[in-house]
Amino acid sequence: MHEMDWQLLAPISIEGSNLIVEYCEHEGRIAIRLGGFAGVVLPLSEFELLIQHLTSGRGWGGNGVHWSPPFLKVGSRTFTLKDAGRRALAETLARVPGLSAHPAPRPEANPWQQRLVELLHSPLEGLPSALDRLAALAFERLELQGLSLWVHDPAAGSYTLAARVPKLLEPRVLSPRGYPELLEQSLLLPLHNLQADGRAAELRAVGEAWCFGALLQVPIRLEREVSAVLWLERRESQPWSELDQFVALQLAEALRPHVAAALTQGYQPNSPEAFRRYLEQAVARARRQGHWVGLVWFKSPGLSEVQRARVLEVLQRSLRYSDAAIEASPEDFLLLLSTLRAPSGAARAAERIVARLQIVMGRLPALGVAVLPEQASTAEELWQQAEQAAVKALRSGQGDLARVE
């Protein structure tokens, strides 16, 4: 498991100490990490046992974790868990993606956190509006001069300013060398003194223009790569405390769904040429990160204009962040699955979508599926293989799924 694979599940404040809880899915199994980068990793089954013993009050010991009420030892750190702390940690089990069993009690109400959760689940209003609401919460807890949200453009290797509080009149773009690599390796990147920290050399011009001397950066990951960065800015150079960093993680987590929605809408290619460029970028990322890319080709001649619009709507509603869909011609629709965990994932995704498409089309479409690197080594080969498979399926007259062998 790589550091970039860990996703924040819950930052918890326990009797004045901060405990970061993260999860990671690897080869179909879920692991839980307590304590951040230098913390303890537990299989999900052991974390479930820990939660069961926490709620029952019985002692328990596992891999690097020891529970002897009221003390929880995680690696070299010891936490004193009272009722509220036990309930807060137990609640994280219900937040593990795809896990609906083992409902846990909710922790005692915290008005500030309740408002943060409301922002997390609020209707998507766009990034400037979301950052405005986030800034109001941030300024209650931290002494800040401003908040900025930068969105990563993987094709250009740069970051574009999506929103800032207080607002700026001119747009800005960051293209510092090595900056993405630093963020990929970090859960947080605190810069206590922008002028003295060597990692901030290419950010100093922004700091001088915006009049801040300390910067706390929180990468927001939607899949494996950093998709956006939240900046917390202070006028004077001073250390960022553990509490500052804990609150920053909470703020970034509340912003995550708004970033995902904005990027999914904003990065969708609007022409076959743009789709091909997007496909090439997805292939380049897959080579760097070692995952699969799938291309699904839907072919169905004779569709009306209304039907074609509804087909594209069905495909776009099936997208994850970084996937893409396009109407390539009146009878051809393409779906790019940019991050597959296994080569069979593209066919399974296509089969799930078929039932919805059949309702819209009034018949089964012909489907062609190709996966890189199994059936292709380049984006152009992937395109050709998927198209050939769709043509083969259409000629068979069965509206069935054709896979490239």
C-alpha positions as CSV (number, residue, x, y, z in Angstrom):
1,M,0.0,0.0,0.0
2,H,1.3,3.5,-0.9
3,E,0.8,6.6,1.2
4,M,-1.4,8.1,-1.6
5,D,-3.8,5.2,-1.2
6,W,-4.9,6.2,2.3
7,Q,-8.1,8.1,2.6
8,L,-9.2,10.1,5.6
9,L,-12.1,8.4,7.4
10,A,-12.3,10.7,10.5
11,P,-10.1,13.0,12.5
12,I,-11.2,12.6,16.1
13,S,-10.4,14.8,19.1
14,I,-10.0,12.7,22.2
15,E,-9.6,14.5,25.5
16,G,-7.3,17.1,24.0
17,S,-5.4,14.7,21.7
18,N,-6.0,14.2,18.0
19,L,-6.3,10.8,16.4
20,I,-6.4,10.5,12.7
21,V,-8.4,7.4,11.4
22,E,-7.9,6.4,7.7
23,Y,-8.9,3.5,5.5
24,C,-7.4,1.9,2.4
25,E,-8.8,-0.7,0.1
26,H,-6.1,-3.1,-1.3
27,E,-6.7,-6.2,-3.4
28,G,-10.4,-6.3,-2.3
29,R,-9.6,-5.9,1.4
30,I,-10.0,-2.9,3.7
31,A,-7.4,-1.8,6.2
32,I,-7.7,0.8,8.9
33,R,-4.9,3.0,10.0
34,L,-4.9,4.8,13.4
35,G,-2.5,7.6,14.1
36,G,-1.6,8.9,10.6
37,F,1.6,8.2,8.7
38,A,3.5,6.7,11.6
39,G,0.5,5.0,13.1
40,V,-0.8,1.4,13.4
41,V,-2.5,-0.5,10.5
42,L,-5.3,-3.0,11.4
43,P,-7.2,-5.3,9.1
44,L,-10.9,-4.4,9.1
45,S,-11.8,-7.5,11.1
46,E,-9.4,-6.5,13.9
47,F,-10.8,-2.9,13.9
48,E,-14.3,-4.3,14.2
49,L,-13.1,-6.3,17.3
50,L,-11.6,-3.2,18.8
51,I,-14.9,-1.3,18.3
52,Q,-16.9,-4.2,19.9
53,H,-14.6,-4.2,23.0
54,L,-14.7,-0.4,23.2
55,T,-18.5,-0.4,23.3
56,S,-18.7,-3.3,25.8
57,G,-16.0,-1.9,28.0
58,R,-13.9,-5.1,27.9
59,G,-10.2,-5.1,27.4
60,W,-8.6,-6.1,24.1
61,G,-5.1,-6.3,22.5
62,G,-4.2,-6.5,18.8
63,N,-1.5,-5.6,16.4
64,G,0.1,-2.5,17.9
65,V,-3.2,-1.5,19.7
66,H,-4.1,-2.2,23.3
67,W,-7.4,-1.3,25.0
68,S,-7.4,-1.4,28.8
69,P,-10.3,0.9,29.9
70,P,-10.1,3.8,29.9
71,F,-6.7,3.8,28.2
72,L,-6.2,3.1,24.4
73,K,-2.6,2.6,23.4
74,V,-1.9,3.1,19.7
75,G,1.7,2.4,18.9
76,S,3.7,4.7,21.3
77,R,0.7,7.0,22.0
78,T,-1.8,6.6,24.8
79,F,-5.3,8.1,24.7
80,T,-7.8,8.4,27.6
81,L,-11.2,7.4,26.3
82,K,-14.3,8.6,28.2
83,D,-17.8,7.8,26.9
84,A,-17.8,10.5,24.2
85,G,-14.4,9.5,22.9
86,R,-15.4,5.8,22.7
87,R,-18.6,6.7,20.8
88,A,-16.7,9.0,18.4
89,L,-14.2,6.2,17.6
90,A,-17.0,3.6,17.3
91,E,-18.9,5.8,14.8
92,T,-16.0,5.6,12.3
93,L,-16.9,2.0,11.7
94,A,-20.2,3.0,10.1
95,R,-18.3,5.4,7.8
96,V,-16.2,2.7,6.1
97,P,-17.2,2.8,2.4
98,G,-19.4,-0.1,1.4
99,L,-19.9,-1.3,5.0
100,S,-23.5,-1.1,6.2
101,A,-23.4,-3.5,9.1
102,H,-22.4,-2.8,12.7
103,P,-24.3,0.5,13.3
104,A,-22.5,2.5,15.9
105,P,-23.8,5.1,18.4
106,R,-23.4,8.8,17.5
107,P,-21.0,10.9,19.5
108,E,-22.3,13.8,21.6
109,A,-23.4,16.8,19.5
110,N,-20.9,19.4,18.7
111,P,-22.5,22.5,17.1
112,W,-19.4,23.4,15.0
113,Q,-19.0,19.9,13.7
114,Q,-22.7,19.6,13.0
115,R,-22.4,22.7,10.7
116,L,-19.4,21.1,9.1
117,V,-21.3,17.9,8.4
118,E,-24.2,20.0,7.0
119,L,-21.7,21.5,4.5
120,L,-20.4,18.0,3.7
121,H,-23.9,16.9,2.7
122,S,-25.4,20.1,1.5
123,P,-26.6,20.6,-2.1
124,L,-23.7,21.3,-4.5
125,E,-23.6,25.1,-5.0
126,G,-20.2,25.5,-6.8
127,L,-16.8,25.9,-5.3
128,P,-16.9,29.7,-4.5
129,S,-20.1,29.3,-2.5
130,A,-18.8,26.2,-0.7
131,L,-15.5,27.9,0.2
132,D,-17.4,30.9,1.5
133,R,-19.3,28.7,3.9
134,L,-16.1,26.8,4.8
135,A,-14.3,30.0,5.5
136,A,-17.0,31.1,8.0
137,L,-16.3,27.9,10.0
138,A,-12.6,28.1,9.6
139,F,-12.4,31.7,11.0
140,E,-14.3,30.6,14.1
141,R,-11.6,28.1,15.0
142,L,-8.4,29.4,13.6
143,E,-6.6,32.8,13.2
144,L,-6.4,33.0,9.5
145,Q,-6.0,35.7,6.9
146,G,-7.5,33.8,4.0
147,L,-8.4,30.5,2.4
148,S,-7.7,29.5,-1.2
149,L,-8.7,26.4,-3.2
150,W,-6.5,25.3,-6.1
151,V,-7.7,22.7,-8.6
152,H,-5.1,20.5,-10.3
153,D,-5.0,20.2,-14.1
154,P,-3.1,16.9,-14.6
155,A,-2.6,17.6,-18.3
156,A,-0.8,20.9,-17.8
157,G,0.7,19.9,-14.5
158,S,-0.5,23.2,-12.9
159,Y,-3.0,24.4,-10.3
160,T,-5.7,27.0,-11.0
161,L,-7.2,29.1,-8.4
162,A,-10.9,28.0,-8.2
163,A,-12.0,30.2,-5.2
164,R,-10.6,32.4,-2.5
165,V,-11.8,34.2,0.6
166,P,-11.3,37.1,0.6
167,K,-11.9,37.2,-3.2
168,L,-9.3,38.3,-5.7
169,L,-10.0,40.0,-9.0
170,E,-7.4,38.2,-11.2
171,P,-7.2,34.5,-11.8
172,R,-3.9,32.8,-10.9
173,V,-2.1,29.6,-12.0
174,L,0.6,27.8,-10.1
175,S,3.1,25.7,-12.1
176,P,6.0,25.2,-9.6
177,R,8.4,22.4,-10.3
178,G,8.1,19.4,-8.0
179,Y,5.0,20.8,-6.2
180,P,2.7,17.9,-7.2
181,E,5.2,15.4,-6.0
182,L,5.5,17.0,-2.6
183,L,1.7,17.0,-2.2
184,E,1.3,13.4,-3.3
185,Q,3.6,12.3,-0.5
186,S,1.8,14.3,2.2
187,L,-1.3,14.2,4.3
188,L,-0.6,17.8,5.2
189,L,2.1,20.2,4.1
190,P,2.6,22.9,6.8
191,L,5.0,25.8,5.9
192,H,5.6,27.7,9.1
193,N,7.8,30.4,7.4
194,L,7.3,30.9,3.7
195,Q,10.5,32.9,3.3
196,A,12.8,30.4,5.1
197,D,11.3,27.1,4.0
198,G,13.1,25.7,1.0
199,R,10.0,23.8,-0.1
200,A,8.2,27.1,-0.6
201,A,10.7,28.8,-2.9
202,E,8.4,29.0,-5.9
203,L,5.4,30.0,-3.7
204,R,7.0,33.0,-2.2
205,A,5.8,35.4,-4.9
206,V,2.2,34.4,-4.2
207,G,2.8,34.9,-0.5
208,E,4.3,38.3,-1.0
209,A,1.5,39.4,-3.3
210,W,-1.2,38.2,-0.9
211,C,0.6,39.2,2.2
212,F,0.9,35.9,4.1
213,G,3.9,34.4,5.8
214,A,2.7,31.0,7.0
215,L,0.8,28.5,4.8
216,L,-0.9,25.2,5.7
217,Q,-1.7,23.1,2.6
218,V,-4.2,20.1,2.6
219,P,-4.2,17.9,-0.5
220,I,-7.7,16.7,-1.5
221,R,-7.6,13.3,-3.2
222,L,-10.6,12.1,-5.1
223,E,-9.0,8.9,-6.4
224,R,-5.2,8.2,-6.3
225,E,-3.9,11.6,-7.4
226,V,-4.2,15.0,-5.7
227,S,-7.2,16.7,-7.4
228,A,-7.2,20.0,-5.4
229,V,-5.3,21.8,-2.6
230,L,-6.8,23.8,0.2
231,W,-4.6,26.6,1.5
232,L,-5.0,28.1,5.0
233,E,-3.0,31.4,5.1
234,R,-1.7,33.5,8.0
235,R,-0.2,36.9,7.8
236,E,2.7,36.3,10.3
237,S,5.2,33.4,10.1
238,Q,4.4,31.0,13.0
239,P,4.2,27.3,13.6
240,W,1.0,25.4,12.7
241,S,0.0,23.5,15.8
242,E,-1.4,20.0,15.9
243,L,-4.9,21.4,16.5
244,D,-4.5,23.7,13.5
245,Q,-3.7,20.7,11.3
246,F,-6.5,18.6,12.8
247,V,-9.1,21.3,12.0
248,A,-7.6,21.8,8.5
249,L,-8.2,18.1,7.8
250,Q,-11.8,18.4,8.9
251,L,-12.3,21.4,6.7
252,A,-10.8,19.7,3.6
253,E,-13.0,16.6,4.2
254,A,-16.1,18.8,4.1
255,L,-15.0,20.3,0.9
256,R,-14.3,17.0,-0.9
257,P,-17.7,16.3,-2.4
258,H,-18.0,19.8,-3.8
259,V,-14.6,19.4,-5.4
260,A,-15.6,16.1,-6.9
261,A,-18.8,17.5,-8.4
262,A,-17.1,20.5,-9.8
263,L,-14.3,18.5,-11.5
264,T,-16.7,15.8,-12.8
265,Q,-18.7,18.6,-14.5
266,G,-15.8,20.8,-15.5
267,Y,-13.4,18.2,-17.1
268,Q,-15.9,16.4,-19.3
269,P,-14.7,16.5,-22.9
270,N,-17.2,18.0,-25.3
271,S,-16.0,16.6,-28.6
272,P,-14.4,13.3,-29.9
273,E,-11.1,15.1,-30.3
274,A,-11.2,16.3,-26.7
275,F,-12.2,12.8,-25.6
276,R,-9.2,11.3,-27.4
277,R,-6.9,13.8,-25.6
278,Y,-8.5,12.9,-22.3
279,L,-8.0,9.2,-23.1
280,E,-4.3,9.8,-23.7
281,Q,-4.0,11.5,-20.4
282,A,-5.7,8.7,-18.6
283,V,-3.4,6.2,-20.3
284,A,-0.4,8.2,-19.2
285,R,-1.6,8.3,-15.6
286,A,-2.3,4.5,-15.7
287,R,1.3,3.8,-16.7
288,R,2.7,5.9,-13.9
289,Q,0.4,4.4,-11.3
290,G,0.1,0.8,-12.5
291,H,-3.7,0.4,-12.9
292,W,-6.0,-0.6,-15.8
293,V,-7.9,1.7,-18.2
294,G,-11.1,0.5,-19.8
295,L,-13.0,1.9,-22.9
296,V,-16.6,0.8,-23.5
297,W,-18.1,1.5,-26.9
298,F,-21.9,1.6,-27.2
299,K,-23.3,1.3,-30.8
300,S,-27.0,1.6,-31.6
301,P,-28.0,3.0,-35.0
302,G,-31.4,4.7,-35.6
303,L,-31.8,6.5,-32.3
304,S,-33.8,9.7,-32.2
305,E,-32.4,13.0,-31.0
306,V,-34.3,12.6,-27.7
307,Q,-33.0,9.1,-27.2
308,R,-29.4,10.1,-27.9
309,A,-29.7,12.9,-25.3
310,R,-31.1,10.4,-22.7
311,V,-28.4,7.8,-23.5
312,L,-25.7,10.4,-22.8
313,E,-27.4,11.4,-19.6
314,V,-27.5,7.8,-18.4
315,L,-23.7,7.4,-19.1
316,Q,-22.8,10.7,-17.4
317,R,-24.7,9.7,-14.3
318,S,-22.7,6.6,-14.1
319,L,-19.4,8.5,-14.1
320,R,-16.9,8.6,-11.3
321,Y,-14.5,11.5,-11.0
322,S,-11.9,11.2,-13.9
323,D,-14.2,9.0,-16.0
324,A,-15.6,10.5,-19.2
325,A,-18.5,9.9,-21.6
326,I,-19.1,11.3,-25.1
327,E,-21.5,11.0,-28.0
328,A,-19.0,10.3,-30.8
329,S,-21.6,10.1,-33.5
330,P,-25.4,9.6,-33.8
331,E,-24.9,5.9,-33.2
332,D,-21.8,5.7,-31.1
333,F,-21.3,6.5,-27.4
334,L,-18.0,6.1,-25.5
335,L,-17.4,5.6,-21.8
336,L,-13.9,5.9,-20.4
337,L,-13.2,4.1,-17.2
338,S,-9.9,5.6,-16.2
339,T,-9.0,3.8,-13.0
340,L,-9.9,0.1,-12.9
341,R,-8.7,-2.2,-10.1
342,A,-8.9,-5.3,-12.3
343,P,-9.2,-5.9,-16.0
344,S,-12.7,-7.4,-15.6
345,G,-14.0,-4.1,-14.2
346,A,-14.9,-2.6,-17.5
347,A,-17.1,-5.5,-18.6
348,R,-18.9,-5.5,-15.2
349,A,-19.5,-1.8,-15.4
350,A,-20.9,-2.1,-19.0
351,E,-23.2,-4.9,-18.0
352,R,-24.6,-2.8,-15.1
353,I,-25.3,0.1,-17.4
354,V,-27.0,-2.0,-20.2
355,A,-30.3,-2.4,-18.3
356,R,-30.7,1.4,-18.0
357,L,-29.7,1.9,-21.6
358,Q,-32.2,-0.7,-22.8
359,I,-35.0,1.3,-21.3
360,V,-33.9,4.5,-23.0
361,M,-33.1,2.8,-26.4
362,G,-35.9,0.3,-26.5
363,R,-33.4,-2.4,-27.3
364,L,-30.0,-3.7,-26.3
365,P,-27.1,-1.7,-27.7
366,A,-24.1,-3.5,-29.2
367,L,-21.2,-3.1,-26.8
368,G,-17.5,-3.3,-27.3
369,V,-15.0,-3.4,-24.4
370,A,-11.2,-3.1,-24.5
371,V,-8.8,-2.8,-21.6
372,L,-5.3,-1.4,-21.4
373,P,-2.7,-2.9,-21.0
374,E,-4.4,-6.3,-21.6
375,Q,-5.5,-5.6,-25.2
376,A,-3.7,-2.4,-26.1
377,S,-0.6,-0.6,-25.3
378,T,-1.6,2.9,-26.4
379,A,-4.6,5.1,-26.3
380,E,-5.1,4.8,-30.1
381,E,-5.0,1.0,-29.9
382,L,-7.5,1.0,-27.1
383,W,-9.8,3.2,-29.2
384,Q,-9.5,0.8,-32.2
385,Q,-10.0,-2.3,-30.2
386,A,-13.1,-1.1,-28.5
387,E,-14.6,0.1,-31.8
388,Q,-13.8,-3.2,-33.5
389,A,-15.5,-5.1,-30.7
390,A,-18.6,-2.9,-30.9
391,V,-18.8,-3.4,-34.7
392,K,-18.5,-7.2,-34.2
393,A,-21.3,-7.2,-31.6
394,L,-23.5,-5.1,-34.0
395,R,-22.9,-7.5,-36.9
396,S,-23.8,-10.5,-34.7
397,G,-27.3,-8.9,-34.5
398,Q,-27.7,-9.9,-30.9
399,G,-27.0,-6.6,-29.2
400,D,-24.6,-8.4,-26.9
401,L,-21.3,-7.6,-25.2
402,A,-18.1,-8.2,-27.3
403,R,-14.8,-8.3,-25.5
404,V,-11.5,-8.1,-27.2
405,E,-9.6,-11.4,-26.8
